[in-house]
């Protein structure tokens, strides 16, 4: 498969291990043609979680690995719902319940190099968010996605955001 000037990369994730980006330009053409189904411009993927999301995560035994896996899935198009304004819904499996009865996460993203986990709820706690909550999350998403490096650094230093290590940095 040719990618016409794009870096040929795949994201690899194994259960309980970090996600890794593998540059296929360094591997045989047979491997590339057999396993590469999608090419993309290789950018450094950065994942963040808000302070309130981090608290919810701890209470509900959600791991950074599960967030990495969710980003890997979303980066390949496995998105449960585009709620508009840069906000996307992604279902995560809960212990013993699978994805259907599990956790709902709301993520601000440009579907490229930035992913912000903003809000989560268990399906058994509530069915969805209100229109008012969605508008507030869309405004927050707009702010996060407009952050430059200095803004990100300040948000992390203040504790408002925590960056999750991903396989590319």
Secondary structure, 3 states (H helix, E strand, C coil): CCCCCCCCEEEECCCCCCCEEEEHHHCCHHHHHHHCCCCCCCCCCEEEEEHHHHHHHHHCCCCHHHHHHHHHHHHCCCCCEEEECCEEEEEEEECCCEEEEEEEEEEEECCCCEEEEEEEEECCCCCCCCHHHHHHHHHHHHHHHHCCHHHHHHHHHHCCEEEECCCCC
